[in-house]
Amino acid sequence: MQVYWVETENFRLLAGQKVEFSPGINVITGENAQGKTTLLEAVYLLTGARSFRTSFDRELIAFEADSAFVGGAVRAADRDQKIELRLLRGRTRQMKRNGVRSTPAQMRDALKAILFSPDDLGMVRGPAAARRRLMDAAISQLRPGYGALLADYNRVYENKLRILKDWREKPSLLEPLDDFSRSLAAYSARLIRYRASFARLLCEAAAPIHREFSAGQEELSIGYATVSTVADPAAPEREIFDAVWERQNQLRQAELDAGSCLVGAHKDDLTIAINGVDARSFASQGQARTAALSVKLAERDIFLDDTGEMPVLLLDDVLSELDAARQEFVLNHIGGGQTLVTCCEAESVSRLLSGRVLHMEKGRVTG
């Protein structure tokens, strides 16, 4: 997979410009607040019309403008494609793929990318929600139907939660409660099987990367935690459903008392340990960054093994807080496909990497 070029207009601080990329490594350098991350964000929008920095289109539009445009030419699945996205302040965005109006789901089919940003440290030391987002984003790229399944789950979850919050004021809401619980258990069973399979692959791929990353000093292990009554998250779907349904019945009154959904895939988590110690509680900042990078490089390997294509790798501020040896490891392991990496250390990075160097200043690529 490859991004040939990206073009922007009134997109945050980026000046209207067409930026071309090499098929290998592209190093985007410049001082802070010059637009390096925003350029990566524009490329990431081509993967499904979503930002990795905000959920609000208005934040993507330059302050003085009423609209913004991001477009690009990409190659995926042995096809050249053109993607266009226009963001309109206060109105619905417009999306086109090869000149035809498109949906976000159809946009996601065009280009796949693996992103690392400083926020991804939250996958190691942050709440379970960060690790669920990691799983959901990765699986959605590998299995097109997963996104729709997750949307169905979230819809049922919101309906059940509304009942649990409002039933005291309107007791008749309790009549469909068990139906929603049953649906939530059914969707949970399907999500659990997907996530358990991905967690196993992630552990197998990330452990050797992390071992080499740390010069053999650290062992990374990744596990999957779900509903306590599910003994085997890889079991047949019906068996998992029965286990989730059993736990829901056990906690039915507790859910009513708490006004909250206490059982389901919305509480799943990945367990990450370094040398057998819980990384969430005990990992240093450098260890957390190393583990997060190992996971992201593992994601790329999983995608390549599953599809035969190498996704575009987007690395934002990847070298911060890594010692020289670990920086060199990262830079020596990002080849094999197209990579866009941002950094301030232009001289040291370009010495270790062979690829195109793009310098950004005041929202423009100047060289």
N, C-alpha and C positions, 0 to 999 in steps of 0.2 A: 504494500500500500504506500501511496505517496501523495503529498500535497505539492502541486506544481507551483502555485502562487495563491496569495490571498490579497484581496483588495478591500479597503475600508473607506468609509465616509462618515464623519461625525461620530465615530465610535470611540467613546470616552475621550482620551487626550490624543488619539492617533490622528495625524493629519491625513487628508485624502491621498492615498498612495497605494501602488501595487507593488508587492514584495514577492520576489521569486526565491525559491528554495532549491538547494541541491538535493539529489536523491539520497545522499548519505548524511553526514553530520553537519548541522548548522549551528554555529555558536553565536548567540545574540548577546552582545556586550553593551555596556554603557553604565553611567552612574545611576544611582537610585532615582526613582520617580521620572524616568525618561520614556517609559512605555514598553519595557521588555516583557513584563508579565501580561500587559494588555495585548501585545502581539500574539503571545501564546493563547490567550483567551479567544482572540478572533479565530485562530486555527481550530481551537477546540469547539467553537460554535458550529463548525462544518460537520462535526460528528453527530449532531442530533439537535441542533438549534437550542442548546442549553449552555449556560455559563457555569464555570466551576467557582465563581466568586459571588454570584447573587442570583436570586430568583426573580428579580424585578427588572423588566425591560427598561424602565425609566432611568435606572442607574447606568445603563449601557450607552445612553444617548448623551452626546456632548451637551453641556449646560445650556448653551445658547440656541440649540437646534431642536426642531420638532420631530426629526427622524434620524435614524442611523442605518447604514448599509454595511453588510459584510458578505463578500462573495469569494469564491475560489474555484480553482480547477484541481481535481483530484483523480487518482487512479486507484481503483479497488475492484477485486474480482475480475481482473484483466479487462476492465472497461474504463475509459476516460469519461468523467462526469463533471458537470458544472453545478455548483450549489450557490444559491442566492438567498439571503435573508434580509428583509427590511423590517426594522423595528420602528414602531410609530407611537409617539407619546400619547397615551390615553386611548389608543385604539389597538385592535388585534394585529399582531405581526403577520407579515406575508412571507411565505416560503416557496421557493421553486427549486426543482431538481431537473436539470436538463431542459429548462424552460417551461416545465409543467408544474402547476401548483401542487404542493406537497404537504404532508403531515409530518409531525415530529418523528413518528414511528418509521415512516418511509425515509426520512432524512438519516435516521440511525443506521439504515441498511447501506448507506453510501460509503461511509468511511469509519474505521475503527481506530481509536487512539488510547494509549495508556498514559495517564497523566500522573506526575508527582509534583506536588506543591508543598510548601511548608505546613499548610493545614493538615496534610496527611500524617503528620506526627500524632494527630489525635487518634489515628487508628491503633496506635500502640498504647498511649497513656491516657486517652480520653474515654468517654462513655461508650457503652455498647452500641449506641446508635451510629457512631462513626464506623464501627466495624461492620454493622449491617449494611450501611451505605456502600462500603467497599464490596461486599459480597454481591449486593443487588446490581451495582453498576457493572461489575465484571460478568456476572451470569447473563445480564440482559444483552451484552454484546455477543456472547457465545450462543445463547438460546433465544431466538426472536420471540417466542411465546411467553417467556418469563415476565416481561414487562406487563403484559396484559393480565397475567395471573396475579402479579403483585398489586396491580390496580384494583382487581376484584377483591382481593383480600382487604385492602385498605378501605374500600367502600363498605364492606360488611362490618369491619372493625368500627368505623365511624358511626354506623347505625346502631350497633350494639352499645357503644359508649354513650350515645345520646340517651338510650333507654336507661342505662345504669345511672346516669346523672339526673334524669328527670322523673323517674318512676314514682317518687314520693308525691310530687305535685299532680301526677296523672297516672294512677295505678293501672289503668287499662293498657299502658305501654308494655306491661309485663307479659301480655298474651303472646307476642311473637318472640320473646327473649330466647327461648330454647331453640327456636328455628334458626335465629342468627348465630347462636352458639354452635349449633351443629354445622352450619355453613362455614363458620370460622375454623372449626376443627378440620373440616374437609380441605379447605384451602391451606391450612397449616401443614397438613400431611404432605401435600404436593411441594410446598415451599421447603419443608424440612429435607426432603429427599434431594432436591436440587442443591441446597446449601451444604448438606453433608458431603455430597460428591465433590463439590467445588473445594470445600475445606481440606479434604483428603489430598486432592491434586495440588492445592496451594502449599501444603506442608511438604509434600514430596519434592516440589520444585524449588521452594524457598530455602529449605534446610541446607543443601549443598552450596547454594549461592552465598548464604550468610556465613557458612563455615569458611569459604575461601575469602570472603570479604573481611573477616576478622582474623585472617591468618591462622585459622585452626584453633583460635582461643575461645570461641563461643559456639554453642549449639542452639539453634533456633527450633522450637517446636510449636506447632499450631494445632489446636483442637477445636471442636465444635460443641457448643452447649445449647441445649434446647429444653423443651418441656421435661420435667423431672421423671415423668412416668414413661417416657420414650426410651426404652432400653437400647434399641438399635436404630439410629436415624437413617440407616440404609435399608431397613426392613421394607417389606411390601407396603404399599400405600394404605391398605385397609388396616393393617396392624398398627401403623402409626396413628391413623384416625382414631382407632379404638382407645389407644393410650392417651391421646389428647382429650378425647371426649370424657374419658374416666376422670382426668384431672379437672376438667371444667365442672363436672358434677360434684367433685369433692369441694371445690372452692366457690360453688354457686352463691351460697349465702355471704361468703366473704366479699365477693364481687358486688353484691347488692349493698352491703354495708359500706364498702369503700367507694362505691360509685365509679369503679374502674375495671377495665379488662385485665385480669391477672394471669390469664393463660392464653398462649398462642405464639405464633412465630414472630410477633412484634417484640418479643422479649428475648429473641435468640442472640447469641454472642459468639465471637471467636475468642478462644483463649490463646494468648501468646506468651511464651516463656523463653527465657535465655538462660542456658545452663540449668534448666529445671526450676528457675525462679520466676515468679509472676512479673512480666515486664511492665504491666500497668502500674504496679506499686514501686518497683525497685530499679527499673532501667534508668540509666543516666540519659542526658540529652543526646549524647553521641550514640549510645546504644539504641535509643529509640529511632534516631534517624537511620542508622544502619539497618535495623530491622524493617523499617518502613520501605527503604529502598530495595531491600532483598525481596519483599513482598511484591513490589511493583515490577521488578525484573522477572520475577516468577510468573506474574500475570501475563507478561509478554510471551514467555516460553509456553505457557499453557495455551494461549491463543494460537501460537504458531503450530503447536502439535495438533490442535483440534481442527484448524482450518487450512493449514498449509500456507497461510499468508502471515507476514510480519506486520503487526499494527504499527502505526506511527507512534514514536515515543516522545512525549513532551515532558521536559524536566525543568522545573522552575526553581532557581536558587538551590540547586541540588548539592553544592559543595560546601555550604556553610556548616561550620562546626564539625567538619571531618578533618582528621589529621592528613598529612601528605600521602601516607600509604593508602588510606581509604579513598582519598580523592583520586589517586591514580587507578585504583581498582575500578571505580565507577567509570572513569573515562576510557578504560580499556575494555569495558564490557557493554558498551552501548552501541557497538557497531552491528552490522548485519542487516540493517534496515534504515529507514529515515528517522533521524533524531533531531529535535530542536531543543537546545539547552541554553538557558539564560544564566549569565554570571557577570560579576564585575571584574574578575581577574582575567582580563583578555589575554595578557601576555603568557601567563602560566598555562592557561587552558589551550591556547592555540599551539603551544609548544608540544603538548601531549596528544593533540588531536589533529588529524588531517581532514579538513573540511572547509566549508565556507564560513567566514566570519562576517557577521552583520553588526555594525555599530549603530546604536540608537541614540538620538539626541533630540529632545523636545518633541517627542512623538513621531519622529521620522527616521527612517533608515538612511544613514548618510554615507555608508561605505560597507 
